[in-house]
Amino acid sequence: MKRNAYRNRGFKTVDLRLLKSFPFGEDKRVEFSAEMFNLFNFDNIVYDRTNLIYGPGINAVSGAVVPANATFLQLRLPNGKYDPVNNQLGTPFQAQLGLRYFF
């Protein structure tokens, strides 16, 4: 296989930050924020084990020649399921709230 002969699947994520500032007295204010990461909880699935072996055939860390992985460029394992350890790219939906007081 020649170098860079394949492309992996696309990566999708939508992040959102909302911020509202409230005056508090003459020179003080309070800010409330809400942040959401991967808002729509996209499943970013990549081809199995393409991040572990460059090529296939060369270990990315040591440079040693290794045999091609049987699941290279496959989205699912032979049993029909995704491999959650190696196929997930990015993080699932996360949210955080923040409160800041300026004085």
Beta strands, then each sheet from edge to edge (+ up, - down):
strand 1: 16-24
strand 2: 28-37
strand 3: 53-54
strand 4: 58-59
strand 5: 94-102
sheet 1: 1+ 2- 5+
sheet 2: 3+ 4-
end
